């Protein structure tokens, strides 16, 4: 049993290229930290990557 809390990061993207880069970053971070909780403001690509908008 792990007592470690998940890591939460806030992301913000206000235009399509930021949405794309944010989504790619979230995917890469989750590959090395599966418990990552991503939240923030973004578009459909960040939402598809699992960011809670």
N, CA, C, O and CB atoms as a CASP TS submission, in Angstrom:
PFRMAT TS
TARGET T0000
AUTHOR 0000-0000-0000
METHOD Language model
MODEL 1
PARENT N/A
ATOM      1  N   UNK     1       0.846  -1.184   0.000  1.00  0.00           N
ATOM      2  CA  UNK     1       0.000   0.000   0.000  1.00  0.00           C
ATOM      3  C   UNK     1       0.886   1.240   0.000  1.00  0.00           C
ATOM      4  O   UNK     1       1.804   1.362   0.811  1.00  0.00           O
ATOM      5  CB  UNK     1      -0.960   0.002   1.223  1.00  0.00           C
ATOM      6  N   UNK     2       0.605   2.140  -0.903  1.00  0.00           N
ATOM      7  CA  UNK     2       1.386   3.368  -1.009  1.00  0.00           C
ATOM      8  C   UNK     2       0.650   4.520  -0.329  1.00  0.00           C
ATOM      9  O   UNK     2      -0.544   4.727  -0.545  1.00  0.00           O
ATOM     10  CB  UNK     2       1.671   3.707  -2.489  1.00  0.00           C
ATOM     11  N   UNK     3       1.375   5.252   0.484  1.00  0.00           N
ATOM     12  CA  UNK     3       0.788   6.421   1.146  1.00  0.00           C
ATOM     13  C   UNK     3       1.081   7.703   0.375  1.00  0.00           C
ATOM     14  O   UNK     3       0.685   8.792   0.791  1.00  0.00           O
ATOM     15  CB  UNK     3       1.316   6.542   2.577  1.00  0.00           C
ATOM     16  N   UNK     4       1.765   7.568  -0.730  1.00  0.00           N
ATOM     17  CA  UNK     4       2.145   8.724  -1.525  1.00  0.00           C
ATOM     18  C   UNK     4       0.939   9.291  -2.272  1.00  0.00           C
ATOM     19  O   UNK     4       0.187   8.555  -2.912  1.00  0.00           O
ATOM     20  CB  UNK     4       3.254   8.349  -2.511  1.00  0.00           C
ATOM     21  N   UNK     5       0.770  10.588  -2.182  1.00  0.00           N
ATOM     22  CA  UNK     5      -0.333  11.252  -2.889  1.00  0.00           C
ATOM     23  C   UNK     5       0.029  11.396  -4.366  1.00  0.00           C
ATOM     24  O   UNK     5       1.204  11.540  -4.703  1.00  0.00           O
ATOM     25  CB  UNK     5      -0.644  12.651  -2.258  1.00  0.00           C
ATOM     26  N   UNK     6      -0.973  11.357  -5.251  1.00  0.00           N
ATOM     27  CA  UNK     6      -0.680  11.571  -6.670  1.00  0.00           C
ATOM     28  C   UNK     6      -0.198  13.002  -6.914  1.00  0.00           C
ATOM     29  O   UNK     6      -0.563  13.930  -6.192  1.00  0.00           O
ATOM     30  CB  UNK     6      -1.926  11.275  -7.527  1.00  0.00           C
ATOM     31  N   UNK     7       0.612  13.154  -7.930  1.00  0.00           N
ATOM     32  CA  UNK     7       1.108  14.467  -8.325  1.00  0.00           C
ATOM     33  C   UNK     7       0.045  15.161  -9.166  1.00  0.00           C
ATOM     34  O   UNK     7      -0.475  14.572 -10.114  1.00  0.00           O
ATOM     35  CB  UNK     7       2.448  14.351  -9.109  1.00  0.00           C
ATOM     36  N   UNK     8      -0.281  16.403  -8.831  1.00  0.00           N
ATOM     37  CA  UNK     8      -1.252  17.186  -9.589  1.00  0.00           C
ATOM     38  C   UNK     8      -0.540  18.353 -10.255  1.00  0.00           C
ATOM     39  O   UNK     8       0.166  19.116  -9.596  1.00  0.00           O
ATOM     40  CB  UNK     8      -2.400  17.691  -8.673  1.00  0.00           C
ATOM     41  N   UNK     9      -0.729  18.489 -11.569  1.00  0.00           N
ATOM     42  CA  UNK     9      -0.155  19.607 -12.319  1.00  0.00           C
ATOM     43  C   UNK     9      -1.271  20.372 -13.017  1.00  0.00           C
ATOM     44  O   UNK     9      -2.242  19.785 -13.495  1.00  0.00           O
ATOM     45  CB  UNK     9       0.893  19.108 -13.350  1.00  0.00           C
ATOM     46  N   UNK    10      -1.114  21.696 -13.067  1.00  0.00           N
ATOM     47  CA  UNK    10      -2.070  22.568 -13.745  1.00  0.00           C
ATOM     48  C   UNK    10      -1.493  22.950 -15.103  1.00  0.00           C
ATOM     49  O   UNK    10      -0.334  23.354 -15.198  1.00  0.00           O
ATOM     50  CB  UNK    10      -2.386  23.841 -12.891  1.00  0.00           C
ATOM     51  N   UNK    11      -2.301  22.824 -16.150  1.00  0.00           N
ATOM     52  CA  UNK    11      -1.906  23.181 -17.510  1.00  0.00           C
ATOM     53  C   UNK    11      -2.851  24.256 -18.028  1.00  0.00           C
ATOM     54  O   UNK    11      -4.035  24.269 -17.689  1.00  0.00           O
ATOM     55  CB  UNK    11      -1.915  21.934 -18.447  1.00  0.00           C
ATOM     56  N   UNK    12      -2.323  25.156 -18.851  1.00  0.00           N
ATOM     57  CA  UNK    12      -3.142  26.207 -19.442  1.00  0.00           C
ATOM     58  C   UNK    12      -2.749  26.397 -20.903  1.00  0.00           C
ATOM     59  O   UNK    12      -1.582  26.643 -21.210  1.00  0.00           O
ATOM     60  CB  UNK    12      -2.991  27.535 -18.657  1.00  0.00           C
ATOM     61  N   UNK    13      -3.723  26.281 -21.804  1.00  0.00           N
ATOM     62  CA  UNK    13      -3.490  26.491 -23.229  1.00  0.00           C
ATOM     63  C   UNK    13      -4.665  27.286 -23.782  1.00  0.00           C
ATOM     64  O   UNK    13      -5.822  26.906 -23.606  1.00  0.00           O
ATOM     65  CB  UNK    13      -3.317  25.129 -23.990  1.00  0.00           C
ATOM     66  N   UNK    14      -4.361  28.390 -24.450  1.00  0.00           N
ATOM     67  CA  UNK    14      -5.411  29.257 -24.955  1.00  0.00           C
ATOM     68  C   UNK    14      -5.581  29.247 -26.457  1.00  0.00           C
ATOM     69  O   UNK    14      -6.402  29.992 -26.991  1.00  0.00           O
ATOM     70  CB  UNK    14      -5.154  30.624 -24.523  1.00  0.00           C
ATOM     71  N   UNK    15      -4.815  28.408 -27.153  1.00  0.00           N
ATOM     72  CA  UNK    15      -4.960  28.338 -28.602  1.00  0.00           C
ATOM     73  C   UNK    15      -4.586  26.933 -29.074  1.00  0.00           C
ATOM     74  O   UNK    15      -4.009  26.168 -28.302  1.00  0.00           O
ATOM     75  CB  UNK    15      -4.078  29.413 -29.303  1.00  0.00           C
ATOM     76  N   UNK    16      -4.899  26.573 -30.324  1.00  0.00           N
ATOM     77  CA  UNK    16      -4.747  25.188 -30.783  1.00  0.00           C
ATOM     78  C   UNK    16      -3.342  24.594 -30.662  1.00  0.00           C
ATOM     79  O   UNK    16      -3.208  23.424 -30.304  1.00  0.00           O
ATOM     80  CB  UNK    16      -5.165  25.108 -32.190  1.00  0.00           C
ATOM     81  N   UNK    17      -2.297  25.364 -30.949  1.00  0.00           N
ATOM     82  CA  UNK    17      -0.959  24.767 -30.850  1.00  0.00           C
ATOM     83  C   UNK    17      -0.591  24.489 -29.397  1.00  0.00           C
ATOM     84  O   UNK    17       0.097  23.509 -29.113  1.00  0.00           O
ATOM     85  CB  UNK    17       0.091  25.689 -31.492  1.00  0.00           C
ATOM     86  N   UNK    18      -1.032  25.329 -28.487  1.00  0.00           N
ATOM     87  CA  UNK    18      -0.806  25.079 -27.063  1.00  0.00           C
ATOM     88  C   UNK    18      -1.568  23.849 -26.595  1.00  0.00           C
ATOM     89  O   UNK    18      -1.079  23.090 -25.758  1.00  0.00           O
ATOM     90  CB  UNK    18      -1.217  26.296 -26.234  1.00  0.00           C
ATOM     91  N   UNK    19      -2.762  23.655 -27.134  1.00  0.00           N
ATOM     92  CA  UNK    19      -3.565  22.475 -26.827  1.00  0.00           C
ATOM     93  C   UNK    19      -2.821  21.214 -27.270  1.00  0.00           C
ATOM     94  O   UNK    19      -2.768  20.228 -26.535  1.00  0.00           O
ATOM     95  CB  UNK    19      -4.953  22.562 -27.515  1.00  0.00           C
ATOM     96  N   UNK    20      -2.252  21.250 -28.467  1.00  0.00           N
ATOM     97  CA  UNK    20      -1.494  20.112 -28.997  1.00  0.00           C
ATOM     98  C   UNK    20      -0.258  19.830 -28.149  1.00  0.00           C
ATOM     99  O   UNK    20      -0.018  18.686 -27.764  1.00  0.00           O
ATOM    100  CB  UNK    20      -1.082  20.375 -30.453  1.00  0.00           C
ATOM    101  N   UNK    21       0.527  20.866 -27.855  1.00  0.00           N
ATOM    102  CA  UNK    21       1.748  20.680 -27.060  1.00  0.00           C
ATOM    103  C   UNK    21       1.408  20.228 -25.643  1.00  0.00           C
ATOM    104  O   UNK    21       2.094  19.373 -25.083  1.00  0.00           O
ATOM    105  CB  UNK    21       2.569  21.983 -27.015  1.00  0.00           C
ATOM    106  N   UNK    22       0.369  20.788 -25.070  1.00  0.00           N
ATOM    107  CA  UNK    22      -0.054  20.376 -23.732  1.00  0.00           C
ATOM    108  C   UNK    22      -0.471  18.909 -23.701  1.00  0.00           C
ATOM    109  O   UNK    22      -0.119  18.179 -22.774  1.00  0.00           O
ATOM    110  CB  UNK    22      -1.205  21.252 -23.250  1.00  0.00           C
ATOM    111  N   UNK    23      -1.215  18.483 -24.707  1.00  0.00           N
ATOM    112  CA  UNK    23      -1.652  17.083 -24.786  1.00  0.00           C
ATOM    113  C   UNK    23      -0.458  16.146 -24.895  1.00  0.00           C
ATOM    114  O   UNK    23      -0.409  15.113 -24.227  1.00  0.00           O
ATOM    115  CB  UNK    23      -2.592  16.876 -25.984  1.00  0.00           C
ATOM    116  N   UNK    24       0.505  16.506 -25.739  1.00  0.00           N
ATOM    117  CA  UNK    24       1.702  15.672 -25.890  1.00  0.00           C
ATOM    118  C   UNK    24       2.500  15.615 -24.596  1.00  0.00           C
ATOM    119  O   UNK    24       3.009  14.556 -24.225  1.00  0.00           O
ATOM    120  CB  UNK    24       2.584  16.202 -27.024  1.00  0.00           C
ATOM    121  N   UNK    25       2.612  16.737 -23.911  1.00  0.00           N
ATOM    122  CA  UNK    25       3.340  16.771 -22.643  1.00  0.00           C
ATOM    123  C   UNK    25       2.647  15.898 -21.595  1.00  0.00           C
ATOM    124  O   UNK    25       3.308  15.149 -20.875  1.00  0.00           O
ATOM    125  CB  UNK    25       3.463  18.219 -22.133  1.00  0.00           C
ATOM    126  N   UNK    26       1.338  15.991 -21.507  1.00  0.00           N
ATOM    127  CA  UNK    26       0.588  15.177 -20.546  1.00  0.00           C
ATOM    128  C   UNK    26       0.806  13.693 -20.822  1.00  0.00           C
ATOM    129  O   UNK    26       1.026  12.916 -19.893  1.00  0.00           O
ATOM    130  CB  UNK    26      -0.919  15.514 -20.602  1.00  0.00           C
ATOM    131  N   UNK    27       0.748  13.297 -22.085  1.00  0.00           N
ATOM    132  CA  UNK    27       0.957  11.885 -22.439  1.00  0.00           C
ATOM    133  C   UNK    27       2.350  11.419 -22.030  1.00  0.00           C
ATOM    134  O   UNK    27       2.500  10.329 -21.479  1.00  0.00           O
ATOM    135  CB  UNK    27       0.755  11.672 -23.950  1.00  0.00           C
ATOM    136  N   UNK    28       3.369  12.235 -22.295  1.00  0.00           N
ATOM    137  CA  UNK    28       4.741  11.857 -21.948  1.00  0.00           C
ATOM    138  C   UNK    28       4.941  11.801 -20.437  1.00  0.00           C
ATOM    139  O   UNK    28       5.602  10.893 -19.932  1.00  0.00           O
ATOM    140  CB  UNK    28       5.735  12.839 -22.566  1.00  0.00           C
ATOM    141  N   UNK    29       4.382  12.752 -19.723  1.00  0.00           N
ATOM    142  CA  UNK    29       4.511  12.749 -18.265  1.00  0.00           C
ATOM    143  C   UNK    29       3.810  11.537 -17.654  1.00  0.00           C
ATOM    144  O   UNK    29       4.313  10.942 -16.701  1.00  0.00           O
ATOM    145  CB  UNK    29       3.934  14.043 -17.675  1.00  0.00           C
ATOM    146  N   UNK    30       2.665  11.178 -18.195  1.00  0.00           N
ATOM    147  CA  UNK    30       1.939  10.006 -17.676  1.00  0.00           C
ATOM    148  C   UNK    30       2.698   8.712 -17.942  1.00  0.00           C
ATOM    149  O   UNK    30       2.552   7.743 -17.196  1.00  0.00           O
ATOM    150  CB  UNK    30       0.543   9.923 -18.304  1.00  0.00           C
ATOM    151  N   UNK    31       3.508   8.688 -19.000  1.00  0.00           N
ATOM    152  CA  UNK    31       4.294   7.487 -19.288  1.00  0.00           C
ATOM    153  C   UNK    31       5.293   7.214 -18.164  1.00  0.00           C
ATOM    154  O   UNK    31       5.576   6.057 -17.852  1.00  0.00           O
ATOM    155  CB  UNK    31       5.033   7.635 -20.634  1.00  0.00           C
ATOM    156  N   UNK    32       5.828   8.273 -17.554  1.00  0.00           N
ATOM    157  CA  UNK    32       6.794   8.087 -16.468  1.00  0.00           C
ATOM    158  C   UNK    32       6.179   8.261 -15.089  1.00  0.00           C
ATOM    159  O   UNK    32       6.794   7.887 -14.091  1.00  0.00           O
ATOM    160  CB  UNK    32       7.935   9.053 -16.628  1.00  0.00           C
ATOM    161  N   UNK    33       4.976   8.821 -15.016  1.00  0.00           N
ATOM    162  CA  UNK    33       4.301   9.017 -13.725  1.00  0.00           C
ATOM    163  C   UNK    33       2.809   8.704 -13.914  1.00  0.00           C
ATOM    164  O   UNK    33       1.999   9.617 -14.078  1.00  0.00           O
ATOM    165  CB  UNK    33       4.510  10.494 -13.183  1.00  0.00           C
ATOM    166  N   UNK    34       2.449   7.417 -13.892  1.00  0.00           N
ATOM    167  CA  UNK    34       1.062   7.023 -14.179  1.00  0.00           C
ATOM    168  C   UNK    34       0.015   7.614 -13.233  1.00  0.00           C
ATOM    169  O   UNK    34      -1.161   7.690 -13.589  1.00  0.00           O
ATOM    170  CB  UNK    34       0.957   5.539 -14.136  1.00  0.00           C
ATOM    171  N   UNK    35       0.423   8.032 -12.042  1.00  0.00           N
ATOM    172  CA  UNK    35      -0.545   8.590 -11.091  1.00  0.00           C
ATOM    173  C   UNK    35      -0.734  10.096 -11.262  1.00  0.00           C
ATOM    174  O   UNK    35      -1.430  10.727 -10.466  1.00  0.00           O
ATOM    175  CB  UNK    35      -0.101   8.293  -9.671  1.00  0.00           C
ATOM    176  N   UNK    36      -0.124  10.672 -12.287  1.00  0.00           N
ATOM    177  CA  UNK    36      -0.240  12.110 -12.530  1.00  0.00           C
ATOM    178  C   UNK    36      -1.701  12.512 -12.698  1.00  0.00           C
ATOM    179  O   UNK    36      -2.454  11.869 -13.430  1.00  0.00           O
ATOM    180  CB  UNK    36       0.567  12.514 -13.775  1.00  0.00           C
ATOM    181  N   UNK    37      -2.088  13.576 -12.015  1.00  0.00           N
ATOM    182  CA  UNK    37      -3.413  14.168 -12.190  1.00  0.00           C
ATOM    183  C   UNK    37      -3.210  15.493 -12.910  1.00  0.00           C
ATOM    184  O   UNK    37      -2.600  16.413 -12.366  1.00  0.00           O
ATOM    185  CB  UNK    37      -4.161  14.364 -10.807  1.00  0.00           C
ATOM    186  N   UNK    38      -3.724  15.592 -14.137  1.00  0.00           N
ATOM    187  CA  UNK    38      -3.598  16.802 -14.937  1.00  0.00           C
ATOM    188  C   UNK    38      -4.924  17.553 -14.906  1.00  0.00           C
ATOM    189  O   UNK    38      -5.976  16.978 -15.185  1.00  0.00           O
ATOM    190  CB  UNK    38      -3.181  16.466 -16.399  1.00  0.00           C
ATOM    191  N   UNK    39      -4.872  18.830 -14.570  1.00  0.00           N
ATOM    192  CA  UNK    39      -6.057  19.683 -14.543  1.00  0.00           C
ATOM    193  C   UNK    39      -5.707  21.003 -15.212  1.00  0.00           C
ATOM    194  O   UNK    39      -4.531  21.349 -15.325  1.00  0.00           O
ATOM    195  CB  UNK    39      -6.566  19.911 -13.081  1.00  0.00           C
ATOM    196  N   UNK    40      -6.718  21.743 -15.656  1.00  0.00           N
ATOM    197  CA  UNK    40      -6.431  23.058 -16.205  1.00  0.00           C
ATOM    198  C   UNK    40      -7.424  23.522 -17.246  1.00  0.00           C
ATOM    199  O   UNK    40      -8.569  23.073 -17.299  1.00  0.00           O
ATOM    200  CB  UNK    40      -5.082  23.062 -16.792  1.00  0.00           C
ATOM    201  N   UNK    41      -6.944  24.447 -18.080  1.00  0.00           N
ATOM    202  CA  UNK    41      -7.717  25.029 -19.169  1.00  0.00           C
ATOM    203  C   UNK    41      -7.067  24.620 -20.474  1.00  0.00           C
ATOM    204  O   UNK    41      -5.850  24.733 -20.618  1.00  0.00           O
ATOM    205  CB  UNK    41      -7.807  26.581 -19.046  1.00  0.00           C
ATOM    206  N   UNK    42      -7.855  24.146 -21.429  1.00  0.00           N
ATOM    207  CA  UNK    42      -7.304  23.731 -22.706  1.00  0.00           C
ATOM    208  C   UNK    42      -8.420  23.382 -23.663  1.00  0.00           C
ATOM    209  O   UNK    42      -9.570  23.783 -23.487  1.00  0.00           O
ATOM    210  CB  UNK    42      -6.360  22.546 -22.532  1.00  0.00           C
ATOM    211  N   UNK    43      -8.052  22.626 -24.679  1.00  0.00           N
ATOM    212  CA  UNK    43      -9.010  22.262 -25.706  1.00  0.00           C
ATOM    213  C   UNK    43      -9.243  20.766 -25.780  1.00  0.00           C
ATOM    214  O   UNK    43      -8.926  20.028 -24.847  1.00  0.00           O
ATOM    215  CB  UNK    43      -8.549  22.767 -27.036  1.00  0.00           C
ATOM    216  N   UNK    44      -9.800  20.325 -26.900  1.00  0.00           N
ATOM    217  CA  UNK    44     -10.187  18.923 -27.038  1.00  0.00           C
ATOM    218  C   UNK    44      -9.019  17.939 -27.002  1.00  0.00           C
ATOM    219  O   UNK    44      -9.182  16.805 -26.551  1.00  0.00           O
ATOM    220  CB  UNK    44     -10.930  18.743 -28.312  1.00  0.00           C
ATOM    221  N   UNK    45      -7.858  18.354 -27.465  1.00  0.00           N
ATOM    222  CA  UNK    45      -6.719  17.431 -27.452  1.00  0.00           C
ATOM    223  C   UNK    45      -6.212  17.196 -26.030  1.00  0.00           C
ATOM    224  O   UNK    45      -5.845  16.075 -25.677  1.00  0.00           O
ATOM    225  CB  UNK    45      -5.583  17.973 -28.331  1.00  0.00           C
ATOM    226  N   UNK    46      -6.191  18.238 -25.225  1.00  0.00           N
ATOM    227  CA  UNK    46      -5.795  18.065 -23.829  1.00  0.00           C
ATOM    228  C   UNK    46      -6.836  17.232 -23.089  1.00  0.00           C
ATOM    229  O   UNK    46      -6.481  16.403 -22.251  1.00  0.00           O
ATOM    230  CB  UNK    46      -5.609  19.435 -23.139  1.00  0.00           C
ATOM    231  N   UNK    47      -8.100  17.440 -23.385  1.00  0.00           N
ATOM    232  CA  UNK    47      -9.153  16.636 -22.751  1.00  0.00           C
ATOM    233  C   UNK    47      -8.984  15.165 -23.121  1.00  0.00           C
ATOM    234  O   UNK    47      -9.122  14.290 -22.267  1.00  0.00           O
ATOM    235  CB  UNK    47     -10.558  17.138 -23.173  1.00  0.00           C
ATOM    236  N   UNK    48      -8.686  14.892 -24.391  1.00  0.00           N
ATOM    237  CA  UNK    48      -8.494  13.515 -24.843  1.00  0.00           C
ATOM    238  C   UNK    48      -7.274  12.873 -24.183  1.00  0.00           C
ATOM    239  O   UNK    48      -7.231  11.654 -24.010  1.00  0.00           O
ATOM    240  CB  UNK    48      -8.345  13.475 -26.363  1.00  0.00           C
ATOM    241  N   UNK    49      -6.281  13.689 -23.813  1.00  0.00           N
ATOM    242  CA  UNK    49      -5.083  13.179 -23.134  1.00  0.00           C
ATOM    243  C   UNK    49      -5.341  12.939 -21.653  1.00  0.00           C
ATOM    244  O   UNK    49      -4.474  12.422 -20.949  1.00  0.00           O
ATOM    245  CB  UNK    49      -3.917  14.153 -23.304  1.00  0.00           C
ATOM    246  N   UNK    50      -6.527  13.313 -21.176  1.00  0.00           N
ATOM    247  CA  UNK    50      -6.888  13.046 -19.790  1.00  0.00           C
ATOM    248  C   UNK    50      -6.804  14.230 -18.862  1.00  0.00           C
ATOM    249  O   UNK    50      -6.847  14.062 -17.643  1.00  0.00           O
ATOM    250  CB  UNK    50      -6.037  11.991 -19.269  1.00  0.00           C
ATOM    251  N   UNK    51      -6.686  15.420 -19.407  1.00  0.00           N
ATOM    252  CA  UNK    51      -6.642  16.621 -18.571  1.00  0.00           C
ATOM    253  C   UNK    51      -8.067  16.977 -18.147  1.00  0.00           C
ATOM    254  O   UNK    51      -8.959  17.098 -18.986  1.00  0.00           O
ATOM    255  CB  UNK    51      -5.971  17.815 -19.331  1.00  0.00           C
ATOM    256  N   UNK    52      -8.270  17.141 -16.858  1.00  0.00           N
ATOM    257  CA  UNK    52      -9.574  17.564 -16.358  1.00  0.00           C
ATOM    258  C   UNK    52      -9.754  19.051 -16.594  1.00  0.00           C
ATOM    259  O   UNK    52      -9.103  19.869 -15.944  1.00  0.00           O
ATOM    260  CB  UNK    52      -9.726  17.231 -14.861  1.00  0.00           C
ATOM    261  N   UNK    53     -10.629  19.404 -17.513  1.00  0.00           N
ATOM    262  CA  UNK    53     -10.810  20.811 -17.882  1.00  0.00           C
ATOM    263  C   UNK    53     -11.961  21.429 -17.119  1.00  0.00           C
ATOM    264  O   UNK    53     -12.260  22.609 -17.302  1.00  0.00           O
ATOM    265  CB  UNK    53     -11.048  20.948 -19.383  1.00  0.00           C
TER
END
